[in-house]
Amino acid sequence: MRTSGGRQIVRTAERTTKGGPRSEGRSCGTGGDLEPFEQEYSLHPVDDGRRLGGERTTRSLGVAGELRPDAPIRASRRWGTPAAEETGGTSGDAPFGEADLLRTLSACRLCPRACGVNRLEDERGFCGAGKLARVAAVSVHHGEEPPISGTRGSGTIFFSHCNMTCLFCQNYPISQYGNGREMDTETLAGEMVRLQERGTHNVNFVTPTPHVPQMLEALLLARRRGFDLPVVYNTNGYDSLDALALVEGAVDIYLPDAKYRSAELADTASGTPDYATHNEAAIAEMVRQVGFLDAGDEGIASRGVLVRHLVLPGRVGETERVLIRLSERFGAELPLSLMGQYFPAWRAASLPGFGRKLAPKEYERAIEAASLLGFRNVFIQELSCPSAQI
């Protein structure tokens, strides 16, 4: 732990499911100048004694409190359980049946691209997903943010296919090439139950948007077999309100990205010029459904939203714009995860400015921007690059 401008900065070496193996042998470059940002956005004095990270973040990192491996999940009426079905519940409590699955897949509009293809007839839209869910990996993951991974890990289910084409995607064999195997909903439900039996704190669906109907049907089957863990929706943030309406009541924790504000950068880097508009609306809907992430007394999250942002090399100004808008729309209590794990995967090296890792100075500038805006619940990472000049 160190202090910066009167605030305590808490670091973690964990990498998230958005990460991958670090590339070696590339220069990092140097960071930018924070002064213009400080002049315009010094809204909160940096010596006011508040902590970047706050009590929950500090405790979750094991500094002011201890993660308990036996921490109980708070009891709640789970979507798809007999108790929820008997009461009728809200629209979010209603079981997702075969008719709903068929209707949704017959004219797919699960993401903002609204391709409208009939996936039941093996038509493929932009993302390439078909009738059955395609799963690349099922594992116990210990590299998420501490309230998600806890001490026993997060049970991750990596779906194949993606509705974005991020040129730096570290999981590109899964997202862009569709590596994985098709899995029916019975099998998927069985994987969820097995993850619970392995002691994970939650089940974490990575890139779930193209597979929402299959995920919900599998969740319903798993609930009937005794599955009762919190469900994590781990998404790139390019989500439709229709899809989020389907999962209301079924998802306990949202981990959305907030990648861009610039339409030009979103188009160049990810093929989504309308990203910012849809992303902001999606995060607002997620917050409406479950509120901000709450790790509770045990330090293990059971509900809420944690927004992630990957800092890009040479584009810390974009990070500042993203943080400014998040602050304006949701306030400084919004939990954030600032990720510095960028490296030039897939096609990144072929485009100017994307072919190097993030410089430590750039990442420090992003952290300082979050601090100046008053964000109190921020996860940051250890970042090292011997070749960078600071």
C-alpha positions as CSV (number, residue, x, y, z in Angstrom):
1,M,0.0,0.0,0.0
2,R,1.2,3.5,-0.7
3,T,-0.3,7.0,-0.5
4,S,-1.0,9.4,-3.4
5,G,-2.1,12.9,-2.7
6,G,-3.4,11.9,0.7
7,R,-5.3,8.9,-0.5
8,Q,-4.4,5.3,0.1
9,I,-3.8,3.3,-3.1
10,V,-4.4,-0.4,-2.8
11,R,-2.9,-2.7,-5.5
12,T,-3.5,-6.2,-6.5
13,A,-1.5,-8.5,-8.8
14,E,-4.6,-10.4,-9.9
15,R,-5.5,-10.6,-13.5
16,T,-9.1,-10.8,-14.6
17,T,-10.9,-13.0,-17.2
18,K,-10.3,-10.2,-19.6
19,G,-6.6,-11.0,-19.4
20,G,-4.3,-13.6,-20.6
21,P,-0.6,-14.4,-20.7
22,R,1.6,-11.4,-20.7
23,S,3.6,-10.7,-23.8
24,E,7.4,-10.3,-23.5
25,G,10.0,-8.3,-25.3
26,R,7.9,-5.3,-26.3
27,S,8.7,-1.8,-25.2
28,C,6.2,0.1,-23.1
29,G,6.7,3.7,-24.1
30,T,6.0,6.5,-21.7
31,G,2.9,8.1,-20.3
32,G,1.2,11.4,-20.8
33,D,0.9,14.7,-18.9
34,L,-1.9,14.9,-16.3
35,E,-1.8,18.6,-15.9
36,P,-4.6,19.6,-18.3
37,F,-6.9,17.0,-16.7
38,E,-6.0,18.3,-13.2
39,Q,-6.8,21.9,-14.2
40,E,-10.2,21.0,-15.6
41,Y,-11.4,18.3,-13.2
42,S,-9.9,19.0,-9.8
43,L,-13.4,18.6,-8.3
44,H,-12.2,16.9,-5.1
45,P,-9.1,18.0,-3.2
46,V,-6.6,15.1,-3.3
47,D,-5.6,15.8,0.3
48,D,-9.1,15.4,1.8
49,G,-8.2,12.2,3.5
50,R,-10.6,9.9,1.6
51,R,-9.2,6.7,0.3
52,L,-9.2,5.6,-3.3
53,G,-10.5,2.1,-2.8
54,G,-12.5,2.8,0.4
55,E,-13.2,0.4,3.2
56,R,-14.7,-2.3,1.1
57,T,-11.9,-2.4,-1.4
58,T,-9.2,-2.3,1.3
59,R,-10.9,-5.1,3.2
60,S,-11.4,-7.2,0.1
61,L,-7.7,-7.0,-0.6
62,G,-7.0,-8.4,2.8
63,V,-5.6,-5.1,4.3
64,A,-8.3,-4.0,6.8
65,G,-10.2,-7.3,6.9
66,E,-9.8,-10.9,6.2
67,L,-11.5,-12.9,3.4
68,R,-13.2,-15.8,5.1
69,P,-13.1,-19.1,3.1
70,D,-16.3,-20.2,4.8
71,A,-18.2,-17.0,4.4
72,P,-21.9,-17.9,3.8
73,I,-23.8,-16.6,0.8
74,R,-26.7,-14.5,2.0
75,A,-29.9,-16.3,1.6
76,S,-32.2,-14.8,-1.1
77,R,-35.1,-16.1,-3.2
78,R,-33.3,-17.4,-6.3
79,W,-34.7,-17.1,-9.8
80,G,-36.0,-20.4,-11.0
81,T,-36.3,-22.0,-7.6
82,P,-39.6,-23.7,-6.5
83,A,-40.2,-20.8,-4.0
84,A,-39.9,-18.2,-6.7
85,E,-42.2,-20.2,-9.0
86,E,-44.8,-20.8,-6.4
87,T,-45.2,-17.1,-5.5
88,G,-45.4,-15.9,-9.1
89,G,-42.8,-13.3,-8.2
90,T,-41.9,-10.5,-10.5
91,S,-41.3,-10.7,-14.3
92,G,-37.6,-11.5,-13.4
93,D,-38.7,-14.5,-11.3
94,A,-40.6,-16.1,-14.2
95,P,-39.0,-19.4,-15.4
96,F,-37.5,-19.2,-18.9
97,G,-39.0,-22.0,-20.8
98,E,-38.5,-23.7,-24.1
99,A,-41.0,-21.4,-25.8
100,D,-39.1,-18.3,-24.8
101,L,-35.8,-19.9,-26.0
102,L,-37.3,-20.7,-29.4
103,R,-38.8,-17.3,-29.8
104,T,-35.6,-15.4,-28.9
105,L,-33.4,-17.5,-31.1
106,S,-35.7,-17.4,-34.1
107,A,-35.0,-13.7,-34.7
108,C,-31.9,-12.9,-32.7
109,R,-31.7,-9.4,-31.2
110,L,-29.8,-10.1,-28.1
111,C,-27.2,-7.4,-28.7
112,P,-27.4,-3.9,-30.2
113,R,-26.5,-5.3,-33.7
114,A,-30.0,-6.8,-33.8
115,C,-29.1,-9.1,-36.7
116,G,-32.5,-10.8,-36.7
117,V,-31.1,-14.1,-37.9
118,N,-32.9,-17.4,-37.2
119,R,-30.4,-19.3,-35.2
120,L,-32.7,-22.3,-34.9
121,E,-32.2,-22.8,-38.7
122,D,-28.4,-22.4,-38.2
123,E,-28.3,-18.9,-39.6
124,R,-25.4,-17.0,-38.1
125,G,-25.3,-13.3,-37.4
126,F,-22.3,-11.0,-36.7
127,C,-21.1,-13.0,-33.6
128,G,-21.3,-16.4,-35.2
129,A,-23.3,-18.0,-32.4
130,G,-25.7,-20.8,-33.3
131,K,-28.6,-22.7,-31.7
132,L,-26.5,-24.4,-29.0
133,A,-24.2,-22.6,-26.6
134,R,-20.6,-23.0,-27.4
135,V,-18.3,-23.2,-24.4
136,A,-14.5,-22.8,-24.6
137,A,-13.6,-23.6,-21.0
138,V,-15.1,-24.3,-17.5
139,S,-12.7,-23.7,-14.7
140,V,-12.2,-22.3,-11.2
141,H,-10.6,-18.9,-11.6
142,H,-8.7,-17.1,-8.9
143,G,-7.8,-13.9,-10.9
144,E,-10.9,-11.9,-10.7
145,E,-11.3,-8.9,-8.3
146,P,-11.0,-10.1,-4.7
147,P,-14.8,-9.9,-3.9
148,I,-15.5,-12.1,-6.9
149,S,-12.7,-14.7,-6.6
150,G,-12.6,-14.6,-2.8
151,T,-10.6,-17.5,-1.4
152,R,-12.2,-20.4,-3.2
153,G,-12.3,-19.0,-6.7
154,S,-15.0,-18.0,-9.2
155,G,-16.5,-20.7,-11.3
156,T,-16.0,-19.4,-14.8
157,I,-17.8,-20.6,-17.9
158,F,-16.2,-19.1,-21.0
159,F,-18.6,-18.9,-23.9
160,S,-17.2,-18.8,-27.4
161,H,-18.1,-16.0,-29.9
162,C,-18.4,-12.3,-29.3
163,N,-20.5,-9.4,-30.7
164,M,-17.4,-7.1,-30.8
165,T,-14.1,-7.4,-32.8
166,C,-11.6,-5.8,-30.4
167,L,-8.3,-5.9,-32.4
168,F,-6.3,-6.4,-29.1
169,C,-8.5,-9.2,-27.7
170,Q,-6.5,-11.4,-25.5
171,N,-9.0,-14.2,-25.8
172,Y,-9.3,-14.0,-29.6
173,P,-9.2,-17.8,-30.3
174,I,-12.4,-18.0,-28.2
175,S,-14.1,-14.7,-29.1
176,Q,-13.2,-14.4,-32.8
177,Y,-12.5,-17.9,-34.0
178,G,-15.2,-19.7,-32.0
179,N,-12.9,-22.2,-30.4
180,G,-14.8,-24.5,-28.0
181,R,-17.5,-27.2,-28.1
182,E,-21.2,-27.0,-28.4
183,M,-23.0,-27.8,-25.2
184,D,-26.7,-28.4,-24.7
185,T,-28.5,-26.9,-21.7
186,E,-28.5,-30.1,-19.7
187,T,-24.8,-30.4,-19.9
188,L,-24.3,-26.7,-19.2
189,A,-26.5,-27.1,-16.1
190,G,-24.4,-30.1,-15.0
191,E,-21.2,-27.9,-15.3
192,M,-22.8,-25.3,-13.0
193,V,-23.7,-27.9,-10.4
194,R,-20.1,-29.3,-10.5
195,L,-18.6,-25.9,-10.0
196,Q,-20.8,-25.5,-6.9
197,E,-19.6,-28.8,-5.7
198,R,-16.0,-27.6,-6.1
199,G,-16.7,-24.9,-3.6
200,T,-16.6,-21.8,-5.8
201,H,-18.2,-18.6,-4.5
202,N,-20.2,-18.0,-7.7
203,V,-20.7,-19.1,-11.3
204,N,-19.2,-16.5,-13.7
205,F,-20.5,-16.5,-17.3
206,V,-17.9,-14.8,-19.5
207,T,-19.2,-13.2,-22.7
208,P,-22.8,-14.3,-22.1
209,T,-24.7,-11.9,-24.3
210,P,-25.0,-14.2,-27.4
211,H,-26.0,-17.1,-25.2
212,V,-28.5,-15.5,-22.9
213,P,-31.4,-17.9,-23.8
214,Q,-29.3,-21.1,-23.3
215,M,-27.8,-19.7,-20.1
216,L,-31.2,-19.0,-18.6
217,E,-32.6,-22.4,-19.6
218,A,-29.5,-24.1,-18.1
219,L,-29.8,-22.0,-14.9
220,L,-33.4,-23.1,-14.5
221,L,-32.4,-26.8,-14.8
222,A,-29.5,-26.3,-12.4
223,R,-31.7,-24.6,-9.8
224,R,-33.9,-27.7,-9.8
225,R,-30.9,-29.8,-9.1
226,G,-29.9,-27.7,-6.1
227,F,-27.7,-25.0,-7.6
228,D,-27.9,-21.9,-5.5
229,L,-24.8,-19.8,-6.1
230,P,-24.8,-16.1,-7.2
231,V,-24.7,-15.7,-10.9
232,V,-22.1,-13.3,-12.5
233,Y,-22.7,-11.7,-15.9
234,N,-19.2,-10.9,-17.2
235,T,-19.7,-8.8,-20.3
236,N,-18.0,-6.5,-22.7
237,G,-20.7,-3.9,-22.0
238,Y,-22.2,-3.9,-25.6
239,D,-25.5,-5.2,-24.4
240,S,-29.1,-4.6,-25.4
241,L,-31.8,-3.6,-22.9
242,D,-33.9,-6.5,-24.3
243,A,-31.3,-9.1,-23.2
244,L,-30.9,-7.4,-19.8
245,A,-34.7,-7.6,-19.3
246,L,-34.5,-11.3,-19.9
247,V,-31.9,-11.9,-17.2
248,E,-33.4,-9.6,-14.6
249,G,-33.8,-11.6,-11.4
250,A,-31.5,-14.3,-12.7
251,V,-28.2,-12.4,-12.5
252,D,-26.9,-11.3,-9.1
253,I,-23.6,-9.6,-10.1
254,Y,-22.8,-7.7,-13.3
255,L,-19.2,-7.1,-14.4
256,P,-19.6,-4.9,-17.5
257,D,-16.7,-3.2,-19.3
258,A,-16.9,0.5,-20.1
259,K,-14.4,0.7,-22.9
260,Y,-14.9,3.9,-24.9
261,R,-16.6,7.3,-25.2
262,S,-15.1,8.1,-28.7
263,A,-17.2,6.6,-31.5
264,E,-14.1,6.8,-33.8
265,L,-11.9,4.8,-31.4
266,A,-14.7,2.3,-30.7
267,D,-15.2,1.7,-34.4
268,T,-11.4,1.4,-35.1
269,A,-10.6,-0.8,-32.2
270,S,-13.8,-2.9,-31.8
271,G,-16.1,-2.3,-34.8
272,T,-18.8,-0.7,-32.5
273,P,-19.1,3.0,-33.3
274,D,-22.3,3.2,-31.2
275,Y,-20.7,1.5,-28.2
276,A,-20.9,4.5,-25.8
277,T,-24.6,5.0,-26.1
278,H,-25.5,1.4,-25.6
279,N,-22.9,0.8,-22.9
280,E,-24.2,3.7,-20.8
281,A,-27.8,2.5,-21.1
282,A,-26.8,-1.0,-20.3
283,I,-24.8,-0.1,-17.1
284,A,-27.7,2.1,-16.0
285,E,-30.1,-0.9,-16.3
286,M,-27.7,-3.1,-14.5
287,V,-27.4,-0.6,-11.6
288,R,-31.2,-0.3,-11.5
289,Q,-31.5,-4.1,-11.2
290,V,-28.9,-4.9,-8.5
291,G,-27.3,-1.6,-7.3
292,F,-23.6,-1.2,-6.7
293,L,-21.3,-4.1,-5.8
294,D,-21.6,-5.0,-2.1
295,A,-19.0,-7.3,-0.6
296,G,-20.7,-7.3,2.8
297,D,-19.0,-8.1,6.1
298,E,-17.2,-11.2,4.8
299,G,-15.7,-9.5,1.7
300,I,-17.4,-11.8,-0.8
301,A,-19.8,-10.2,-3.2
302,S,-23.3,-11.6,-3.6
303,R,-24.9,-8.8,-5.5
304,G,-24.3,-5.6,-7.5
305,V,-22.4,-3.9,-10.3
306,L,-18.6,-3.5,-10.7
307,V,-17.5,-1.6,-13.8
308,R,-14.2,-2.5,-15.5
309,H,-12.1,-0.3,-17.8
310,L,-9.0,-1.4,-19.7
311,V,-6.5,1.4,-20.1
312,L,-5.1,1.5,-23.7
313,P,-1.6,2.7,-24.6
314,G,-1.4,6.2,-25.8
315,R,-5.0,6.8,-25.1
316,V,-5.2,7.7,-21.4
317,G,-7.3,10.8,-22.5
318,E,-10.0,8.3,-23.5
319,T,-9.8,6.7,-20.0
320,E,-10.3,10.1,-18.5
321,R,-13.4,10.7,-20.7
322,V,-14.8,7.4,-19.7
323,L,-14.3,8.1,-16.0
324,I,-15.7,11.6,-16.2
325,R,-18.9,10.2,-17.8
326,L,-19.2,7.4,-15.3
327,S,-18.8,10.0,-12.5
328,E,-21.4,12.3,-14.0
329,R,-24.0,9.5,-14.5
330,F,-23.5,7.2,-11.5
331,G,-21.4,9.2,-9.0
332,A,-18.2,8.6,-7.2
333,E,-19.5,5.6,-5.2
334,L,-19.6,3.4,-8.4
335,P,-17.2,0.5,-7.9
336,L,-14.5,0.4,-10.6
337,S,-11.7,-1.9,-11.7
338,L,-8.9,-0.1,-13.6
339,M,-7.1,-2.7,-15.6
340,G,-3.5,-2.2,-16.8
341,Q,-3.0,-5.6,-18.3
342,Y,-3.1,-4.5,-22.0
343,F,-0.7,-6.2,-24.4
344,P,-0.9,-6.2,-28.2
345,A,-2.7,-9.5,-28.9
346,W,-4.3,-10.7,-32.1
347,R,-4.3,-7.8,-34.7
348,A,-3.1,-5.0,-32.4
349,A,0.5,-4.9,-33.6
350,S,-0.7,-4.2,-37.2
351,L,-2.2,-0.8,-36.3
352,P,-0.2,2.3,-35.2
353,G,-0.3,3.0,-31.5
354,F,-1.6,-0.4,-30.4
355,G,1.6,-2.4,-30.8
356,R,3.1,-1.9,-27.3
357,K,2.1,-2.6,-23.7
358,L,0.8,0.0,-21.4
359,A,3.5,2.2,-19.7
360,P,3.5,2.4,-15.9
361,K,3.3,6.2,-16.2
362,E,0.1,5.9,-18.3
363,Y,-1.5,3.6,-15.8
364,E,-0.5,6.0,-12.9
365,R,-2.2,8.8,-14.8
366,A,-5.4,6.8,-15.1
367,I,-5.3,6.1,-11.3
368,E,-4.8,9.7,-10.6
369,A,-7.7,10.7,-12.8
370,A,-10.0,8.3,-10.8
371,S,-8.7,9.9,-7.6
372,L,-9.2,13.4,-8.8
373,L,-12.8,12.5,-9.7
374,G,-13.4,11.2,-6.2
375,F,-14.0,7.6,-7.0
376,R,-13.8,5.7,-3.7
377,N,-14.1,2.0,-4.6
378,V,-11.4,1.3,-7.2
379,F,-9.4,-1.9,-7.8
380,I,-6.0,-1.3,-9.4
381,Q,-3.3,-3.7,-10.4
382,E,0.5,-4.1,-10.0
383,L,2.1,-3.0,-13.3
384,S,5.7,-3.5,-14.2
385,C,7.6,-3.0,-17.4
386,P,11.4,-2.8,-17.0
387,S,11.8,-1.2,-20.5
388,A,9.6,1.8,-19.7
389,Q,11.2,5.2,-18.9
390,I,9.5,6.9,-16.0
